[in-house]
């Protein structure tokens, strides 16, 4: 009798142990796949902005798995639009002589009048970027001046300068990016760090004037507080990177102005030409159903689309990464308003390391 009770107890413990293991296994996080997943189309990229043909390499993703990824070596030089201008030369110049500035959700033309009015605009009489007698605007004119004025520790001698770095200074710049051929949904979205920097909602910023002086391989920066997460957001079809928010507070604290051109881009010597806002100038792919046009890919392989649809209506059902799903495009992102100095707020998929 005692022996039978012992055998029964042993069997019960084994059964309980088995069920516990089974329950533990069933509690493992799973990812519900989208009904429609759209792979990256390498032919969407303009070959003129590439240093070599796009190829495929097996890479480790952020979840530790491996996947085929497109290797894209870009020259950071758009072939679908001109770069610049950025800084006007005189306070009498109109908007065609300068670029734009992003502030508090709005886009401003950097014309002569804007530069002349900076003290009022920023409510600080220290601002004085022009000669009061001739109207000439003080701006960087050489590669050396560009480098020194865009240094994070800019000296007082460059206070009240308009920083303008020219394409000729970065003619040899190339960057290599890896994007998964087919997006892989992550268990939970990767949010971009929200550290000091730009006034937009996005984070510590990618390499830019007054940002980190050293730039790792583009598309694979490692911002503090979010190890392994790229700080850049994705690539436009012309091969120019959608960078993190420009740290405008740092730029303005040195009493320098580093305008963007009308396409939302500007240059520094390490990064080359890069975007901080989508203004509708780079290559886009219109959608037959009136949905917002596609302008590039995020670094997880999901498509990036303009802010508004063909009727100018913004999307109100976006998730924390600024994305949503439909059965025509699968999951995809919509960029922020240009004036917010921001593109998207996170990556919903796994990205290449």
Phi, psi and omega per residue, in radians:
X1 nan -0.842 3.121
X2 -1.065 -0.724 3.138
X3 -1.080 -0.749 -3.140
X4 -1.132 -0.645 3.102
X5 -1.138 -0.676 3.133
X6 -1.127 -0.764 3.133
X7 -1.110 -0.688 3.133
X8 -1.122 -0.733 3.136
X9 -1.119 -0.727 3.130
X10 -1.093 -0.789 3.132
X11 -1.086 -0.673 -3.139
X12 -1.126 -0.754 -3.140
X13 -1.107 -0.702 3.122
X14 -1.106 -0.753 -3.132
X15 -1.123 -0.750 3.125
X16 -1.083 -0.759 3.130
X17 -1.073 -0.754 3.141
X18 -1.088 -0.782 -3.132
X19 -1.153 -0.641 3.120
X20 -1.095 -0.778 3.112
X21 -1.086 -0.747 -3.130
X22 -1.098 -0.739 3.134
X23 -1.158 -0.688 3.125
X24 -1.075 -0.731 -3.140
X25 -1.146 -0.688 -3.087
X26 -1.263 -0.286 3.136
X27 -1.527 -0.055 3.117
X28 -1.063 2.391 -3.114
X29 -1.087 2.379 3.101
X30 -2.151 2.776 3.131
X31 -1.958 2.126 3.078
X32 -1.368 2.057 -3.093
X33 -1.308 2.561 3.068
X34 -1.232 2.595 3.082
X35 -1.110 -0.648 3.134
X36 -2.129 2.175 3.042
X37 -2.209 2.152 -3.093
X38 -1.718 2.119 3.103
X39 -1.303 2.753 3.094
X40 -1.164 2.382 3.075
X41 -1.822 1.845 -3.080
X42 -1.085 -0.458 -3.127
X43 -1.225 -0.178 3.075
X44 -1.250 -0.372 -3.118
X45 -1.392 2.449 3.110
X46 -1.353 2.174 -3.061
X47 -1.175 -0.405 -3.118
X48 -1.101 -0.429 3.141
X49 -1.658 0.138 -3.092
X50 -1.870 2.477 3.124
X51 -1.448 -0.331 3.128
X52 -2.758 2.821 3.122
X53 -1.047 2.558 3.101
X54 -1.167 2.358 3.132
X55 -2.231 3.070 -3.135
X56 -2.048 2.312 3.067
X57 -2.289 2.591 3.025
X58 -1.424 2.206 -3.091
X59 -2.285 2.718 3.017
X60 -1.389 2.318 3.106
X61 -1.650 3.018 -3.064
X62 -1.120 -0.337 3.093
X63 -1.653 0.103 3.121
X64 1.611 -0.182 3.110
X65 -1.386 3.002 3.066
X66 -2.042 2.664 -3.104
X67 -2.748 2.730 3.016
X68 -1.224 2.318 3.135
X69 -2.286 2.561 3.019
X70 -1.346 2.272 3.010
X71 -1.676 2.069 -3.066
X72 -2.118 1.972 3.108
X73 -1.778 1.898 -3.018
X74 -1.902 2.664 -3.127
X75 -1.636 -0.042 -3.086
X76 1.031 0.485 3.125
X77 -2.185 1.897 -3.130
X78 -1.211 2.467 3.076
X79 -1.890 -0.005 -3.114
X80 -1.799 -0.055 3.057
X81 -2.812 2.802 3.092
X82 -1.329 2.701 3.008
X83 -1.700 2.465 -3.140
X84 1.384 -3.109 -0.038
X85 -1.325 2.974 -3.139
X86 -2.079 -1.068 -3.097
X87 -1.804 2.200 3.016
X88 -1.168 2.865 -3.088
X89 -1.666 -0.441 -3.072
X90 -2.537 2.666 -3.109
X91 -1.179 -0.158 3.080
X92 -1.558 -0.111 -3.101
X93 -1.222 2.552 3.082
X94 -1.562 -3.041 -3.027
X95 -1.130 -0.402 -3.128
X96 -1.189 -0.285 -3.098
X97 -1.609 -0.127 -3.102
X98 -2.396 -3.106 -3.109
X99 -1.782 -2.359 -3.107
X100 -2.335 2.847 3.025
X101 -2.289 2.487 -3.099
X102 -1.906 2.184 -3.102
X103 -2.669 2.150 3.021
X104 0.937 0.749 3.062
X105 1.453 0.021 -3.097
X106 -2.068 2.692 3.093
X107 -1.904 2.212 -3.120
X108 -2.045 2.432 3.011
X109 -1.268 2.268 3.072
X110 -1.587 1.366 3.034
X111 -1.742 -3.096 -3.110
X112 -1.052 -0.686 -3.124
X113 -1.121 -0.667 3.120
X114 -1.089 -0.806 3.137
X115 -1.104 -0.726 -3.134
X116 -1.111 -0.497 -3.042
X117 -1.703 0.190 -3.032
X118 -1.038 -0.667 -3.130
X119 -1.054 -0.675 3.099
X120 -1.316 -0.721 -3.107
X121 -1.041 -0.771 -3.109
X122 -1.717 0.060 3.103
X123 0.955 0.843 -3.104
X124 -2.670 2.014 -3.064
X125 -1.261 -0.088 3.099
X126 -1.181 -0.477 -3.110
X127 -1.165 2.143 3.097
X128 -2.808 1.467 -3.027
X129 -1.631 0.238 -3.064
X130 -2.513 2.778 3.080
X131 -1.404 2.092 -3.044
X132 -1.153 -0.351 -3.133
X133 -1.555 -0.767 -3.077
X134 -1.716 -0.357 -3.087
X135 1.426 0.009 -3.129
X136 -1.180 2.320 -3.132
X137 -1.524 2.341 3.139
X138 -1.420 2.039 -3.140
X139 -2.525 2.807 3.111
X140 -1.161 2.442 -3.070
X141 -2.212 -0.096 3.132
X142 -2.327 2.897 3.097
X143 -1.090 -0.681 3.131
X144 -1.110 -0.763 3.118
X145 -1.138 -0.666 3.078
X146 -1.028 -0.817 -3.112
X147 -1.097 -0.764 -3.080
X148 -1.295 -0.656 -3.125
X149 -1.291 -0.438 3.141
X150 -1.647 0.117 3.112
X151 -1.245 2.430 3.124
X152 -1.014 -0.458 3.120
X153 -1.894 0.871 -3.069
X154 -0.976 2.383 -3.124
X155 -1.366 2.864 -3.106
X156 -1.102 -0.401 -3.124
X157 -1.166 -0.279 3.119
X158 -1.845 0.188 3.039
X159 -1.140 2.432 -3.104
X160 1.135 0.815 3.020
X161 -2.027 2.531 2.911
X162 -1.627 2.082 -3.037
X163 -1.561 2.071 -3.117
X164 -2.318 1.860 3.096
X165 -1.749 2.290 -2.964
X166 -1.699 2.687 -3.134
X167 -0.972 -0.569 -3.119
X168 -1.088 -0.428 -3.117
X169 -1.272 -0.347 -3.024
X170 -2.228 0.527 -3.060
X171 -1.072 -0.444 -3.084
X172 -1.757 0.101 -3.102
X173 -1.255 2.330 3.021
X174 -2.385 2.589 3.081
X175 -2.382 2.527 -3.140
X176 -1.899 2.282 -3.129
X177 -2.173 2.632 3.068
X178 -2.199 2.220 3.140
X179 -2.246 2.224 3.102
X180 -0.940 2.359 3.127
X181 -1.064 -0.757 3.091
X182 -2.105 2.134 -3.125
X183 -1.019 2.505 3.096
X184 -2.129 2.001 -3.113
X185 -1.104 2.330 3.104
X186 -1.485 2.791 3.088
X187 -1.013 -0.745 3.043
X188 -2.490 2.653 -3.061
X189 -1.164 2.617 3.045
X190 -1.642 2.032 -3.141
X191 -1.545 2.454 3.048
X192 -1.245 2.516 3.141
X193 -1.048 2.540 -3.138
X194 -2.023 1.177 -3.139
X195 -1.651 -2.932 3.130
X196 -1.189 2.705 3.098
X197 2.591 -2.016 -3.068
X198 -1.246 2.819 3.101
X199 -1.428 -0.184 3.072
X200 -1.312 3.103 -3.050
X201 -1.376 -0.056 -2.959
X202 -1.471 -0.862 3.120
X203 2.675 -2.699 -2.955
X204 -1.204 -0.254 3.105
X205 1.546 2.534 2.997
X206 -1.452 -3.123 -3.102
X207 -1.145 2.173 -3.107
X208 -2.740 3.065 3.066
X209 -0.978 2.281 -3.129
X210 1.269 0.259 3.054
X211 -1.907 -2.764 -3.136
X212 -1.040 2.313 -3.106
X213 -1.274 -0.352 -3.120
X214 -1.868 2.293 -3.132
X215 -1.986 2.011 3.009
X216 -1.188 -3.090 3.107
X217 -0.931 2.174 -3.058
X218 -1.043 2.464 -3.121
X219 1.574 -0.082 -3.108
X220 -2.414 0.547 3.106
X221 -1.170 2.732 -3.109
X222 -2.116 1.417 -3.138
X223 -1.145 2.606 -3.132
X224 -1.079 2.486 3.062
X225 1.480 0.005 -3.137
X226 -2.635 1.130 -2.981
X227 -0.952 2.272 3.087
X228 1.542 -0.274 -3.081
X229 -1.400 2.230 3.077
X230 -1.161 2.450 3.099
X231 -1.495 -0.515 3.028
X232 -1.285 2.717 -2.994
X233 -1.682 -0.623 -3.089
X234 3.047 -2.858 -3.082
X235 -2.209 2.366 2.954
X236 -1.303 2.849 -3.120
X237 -1.130 -0.321 3.109
X238 -1.558 0.104 3.103
X239 1.523 0.035 3.118
X240 -1.520 2.411 -3.045
X241 -1.378 2.446 2.917
X242 -1.454 1.793 -2.992
X243 -1.542 2.990 3.074
X244 -1.161 2.879 3.132
X245 -0.951 2.386 3.055
X246 -1.158 2.385 -3.120
X247 -1.390 1.276 -2.999
X248 -1.101 -0.515 3.106
X249 -1.082 -0.713 3.109
X250 -1.160 -0.717 3.137
X251 -1.094 -0.838 -3.068
X252 -1.241 -0.518 -3.131
X253 -1.133 -0.379 3.093
X254 -1.604 0.108 -3.082
X255 0.954 0.774 2.981
X256 -2.101 2.725 3.071
X257 -2.194 2.194 3.131
X258 -2.084 1.411 -3.046
X259 -1.107 2.822 2.994
X260 -1.769 2.691 3.042
X261 -1.385 -3.121 -3.052
X262 -1.120 -0.317 3.095
X263 -1.530 -0.005 3.124
X264 1.524 0.291 -3.096
X265 -2.110 2.789 2.957
X266 -2.668 -3.082 -2.946
X267 -2.176 2.450 2.746
X268 -2.301 2.876 -2.929
X269 -1.185 -0.500 -3.133
X270 -1.490 -0.761 -3.044
X271 -1.465 -0.413 -2.965
X272 1.316 -2.703 3.128
X273 -1.420 2.361 -3.112
X274 -2.685 2.757 -3.092
X275 -1.714 2.580 2.956
X276 -2.128 -0.049 3.120
X277 -2.744 2.645 3.067
X278 -1.786 2.009 -3.078
X279 -1.979 0.122 3.052
X280 1.538 0.263 -3.083
X281 -1.711 -0.590 -3.119
X282 -1.280 2.954 -3.104
X283 -0.916 2.397 3.095
X284 -2.371 2.704 3.083
X285 -2.000 1.897 -3.125
X286 -1.174 2.619 -3.124
X287 -1.840 2.319 -3.041
X288 -1.089 -0.446 -3.073
X289 -1.636 0.180 3.113
X290 1.495 -0.004 3.059
X291 -1.107 2.764 3.105
X292 -0.943 2.567 -3.122
X293 -1.257 2.603 3.111
X294 -1.494 2.395 -3.082
X295 -2.169 -0.097 3.130
X296 2.923 -2.845 -3.137
X297 -2.255 2.466 2.978
X298 -1.327 2.911 -3.081
X299 -1.294 -0.020 2.986
X300 -1.726 0.011 3.087
X301 1.677 -0.152 3.092
X302 -1.371 2.582 -3.098
X303 -1.224 2.626 3.047
X304 -2.001 2.268 -3.077
X305 -2.119 2.850 3.129
X306 -1.094 2.970 -3.066
X307 -1.237 -0.677 -3.040
X308 -2.149 2.803 3.129
X309 -1.412 -3.047 -3.066
X310 -1.084 -0.345 3.125
X311 -1.705 0.133 3.128
X312 1.399 0.273 -3.105
X313 -1.659 2.259 3.115
X314 -1.403 2.748 -3.122
X315 -1.588 2.348 -3.039
X316 -1.941 0.057 -3.090
X317 -1.907 0.460 -3.081
X318 -1.363 2.579 3.115
X319 -1.482 -2.967 -3.056
X320 -1.156 -0.269 3.110
X321 -1.689 -0.023 -3.034
X322 1.306 0.665 3.119
X323 -2.216 2.903 2.992
X324 -2.762 -3.115 -2.992
X325 -2.207 2.453 2.862
X326 -2.533 2.865 -3.002
X327 -1.456 0.033 3.033
X328 -1.638 -0.747 -3.062
X329 -1.928 -0.057 -3.012
X330 1.148 -2.744 3.077
X331 -1.277 2.485 3.138
X332 -2.815 2.912 -3.098
X333 -1.877 2.753 2.948
X334 -2.174 2.241 -3.081
X335 -1.183 2.743 3.089
X336 -1.247 2.900 3.007
X337 -0.982 2.461 -3.099
X338 -0.974 -0.672 -3.097
X339 -1.157 -0.207 -3.130
X340 -1.531 0.016 3.063
X341 0.979 0.880 -2.994
X342 -2.853 2.675 3.051
X343 -1.970 -1.348 3.118
X344 -2.238 2.897 -2.999
X345 -1.832 -0.063 3.134
X346 -3.105 3.101 3.079
X347 -2.002 2.168 -3.135
X348 -1.446 -0.281 -3.098
X349 -2.052 3.038 3.103
X350 -1.323 2.532 -3.097
X351 -2.113 2.771 -3.096
X352 -1.351 2.422 3.112
X353 -1.562 nan nan
